[in-house]
Each structure stands twice: as structure tokens, then as C-alpha cells.
């Protein structure tokens, strides 16, 4: 991508927590540190994590990413963990609930925050308000 555009290259992966509760890996078993190295070597300008988890669960992923890189980190959490209700996938975390963990996510090293599954314009509005209030 870098050879054909001056736009920043963003690479984002989805992680799940290991059984030990301390580390994270992709569905293919790639750990955070390895992902960071490979994507940096490939020329990514921004690294990220998205989907699969709520904001609280992504704090640990971001800490591990920040320990391995100085590049900007993008985070797009779901509006909580999904659950099935009457045959539908539901993301029940309200915007107010989601933003409660935003400071911890930013303190862990996130530079760009958006939303993935279940997030609504109301979630994004509160995220933007909180980020602006922090002066970032």
C-alpha cells in the first residue's frame, strides 16, 4: 500500500484472551508482540485491535501493544460482549457504560478510539466527548 499511496497504512487484528488470563492471541494463535513486530516490519503506520471484545477486555491488549511499539494504536471495541437473545446477537453495553472504561483504555496507550459491533452514533458521541474533555 505504501508504494501506491501517501495515506497512512492501518493494520488491525482481533485478539482473544489466553486461558492464563494474562496474554492475548489471534484466532490463528499469533500473540500481540509477534503481531506488532510483523506489522511494523510490513510498514504499518498505525496498529490496532478491533471486534471480538468489549472495551474492558481490550485494555490488556492495548497495554501489550504499547509495550511493543511507539506507533499510534487504534482500538475499536464492541459495545460489550455479545449474547444471544431470541435468536439475535445483542450487544447490551450502553454508551454510558462503555465510556466508563475509556480513561483506562486511553491510559493503557490507545491513541484512536472508535467502535465495532453494537456501537451506535450515541456510543461514538460519548467517546468523542470524553476524549475531547481529556484534551487529546
TIFI-663826 format. One line per 5 residues: their letters; for each residue x, y, z of C-alpha. Coordinates in Angstrom, 1 decimal. Layout:
BEGIN
A	X:Y:Z  ...
// end
This chain:
BEGIN
XXXXX	0.0:0.0:0.0  2.8:2.4:0.8  4.1:2.2:-2.7  0.9:3.4:-4.2  -0.4:6.0:-1.7
XXXXX	0.7:8.6:0.8  -2.2:7.6:3.0  -1.3:6.1:6.4  -1.4:2.3:6.5  -3.6:1.0:9.3
XXXXX	-3.4:-2.7:10.3  -5.9:-4.0:12.9  -6.3:-7.5:14.3  -8.8:-9.2:16.6  -7.5:-10.9:19.8
XXXXX	-8.9:-13.2:22.4  -7.6:-13.8:25.9  -5.4:-16.8:26.6  -6.5:-19.3:29.2  -4.0:-17.8:31.7
XXXXX	-5.9:-14.5:31.5  -2.7:-12.5:31.1  -2.0:-12.8:27.3  -3.8:-12.5:24.1  -3.7:-14.2:20.7
XXXXX	-5.4:-14.1:17.3  -7.6:-16.9:16.1  -4.5:-18.3:14.3  -2.5:-18.2:17.6  -0.4:-15.1:16.9
XXXXX	0.4:-13.2:20.2  0.4:-9.4:20.5  4.1:-8.9:20.5  4.6:-11.0:17.3  1.8:-9.2:15.6
XXXXX	3.3:-5.8:16.4  6.7:-6.8:15.1  5.3:-8.3:11.9  3.0:-5.4:11.1  5.7:-2.8:11.9
XXXXX	8.2:-4.7:9.6  5.5:-4.7:6.9  5.3:-0.9:7.1  2.1:-0.2:9.1  1.8:3.4:10.4
XXXXX	-1.0:2.7:12.9  -1.6:-0.6:14.6  -5.0:-1.6:16.0  -7.3:-4.1:17.7  -10.9:-4.4:16.8
XXXXX	-14.0:-6.5:17.4  -14.5:-9.7:19.5  -14.3:-7.9:22.8  -15.7:-5.0:24.8  -13.7:-2.0:25.9
XXXXX	-12.8:-3.5:29.3  -11.3:-6.6:27.7  -9.2:-4.5:25.2  -7.3:-2.7:27.9  -4.9:-5.6:28.4
XXXXX	-4.4:-6.0:24.6  -3.5:-2.3:24.4  -1.1:-2.5:27.3  0.8:-5.3:25.5  0.7:-3.4:22.2
XXXXX	2.0:-0.2:23.8  4.9:-2.2:25.5  5.9:-3.3:22.0  5.6:-0.2:19.9  5.5:3.6:19.8
XXXXX	3.2:3.7:16.8  -0.3:5.1:17.3  -2.8:2.5:18.5  -6.3:2.3:17.1  -9.0:0.5:19.2
XXXXX	-12.5:-0.4:18.0  -14.2:-2.4:20.8  -17.7:-3.9:20.6  -20.4:-2.5:22.8  -19.8:-5.2:25.4
XXXXX	-19.6:-8.9:24.8  -22.2:-10.4:22.5  -25.0:-12.6:23.8  -27.9:-14.4:22.0  -31.4:-13.2:22.8
XXXXX	-34.4:-14.7:21.0  -32.1:-15.8:18.1  -30.4:-12.4:17.8  -27.0:-11.2:18.7  -27.3:-8.4:21.2
XXXXX	-24.6:-6.0:22.4  -26.1:-4.6:25.6  -23.5:-2.2:26.8  -24.9:1.3:26.8  -22.9:4.3:25.7
XXXXX	-22.6:5.4:29.3  -21.4:2.0:30.4  -18.9:1.9:27.6  -17.3:5.3:28.3  -16.7:4.4:31.9
XXXXX	-13.7:2.3:30.9  -12.5:4.8:28.3  -10.0:6.5:30.6  -8.3:3.2:31.4  -8.1:2.4:27.7
XXXXX	-6.5:5.7:26.9  -4.2:5.4:29.9  -3.1:2.0:28.6  -1.9:3.6:25.4  -4.8:3.9:22.9
XXXXX	-4.5:6.9:20.6  -7.5:6.4:18.4  -10.8:5.0:19.6  -13.9:4.0:17.6  -16.4:1.3:17.8
XXXXX	-17.2:-2.0:16.3  -20.2:-4.4:16.7  -23.1:-3.0:18.6  -21.8:0.6:18.8  -24.1:3.3:17.7
XXXXX	-23.8:7.0:17.0  -24.6:7.6:20.7  -21.6:5.5:21.7  -19.3:7.4:19.4  -20.7:10.7:20.5
XXXXX	-19.9:10.0:24.2  -16.4:8.6:23.3  -15.7:11.8:21.3  -16.9:14.0:24.2  -14.7:12.1:26.7
XXXXX	-11.6:12.2:24.6  -12.1:15.9:24.0  -12.6:16.6:27.7  -9.3:14.9:28.4  -7.6:17.2:25.9
X	-6.4:14.5:23.5
// end
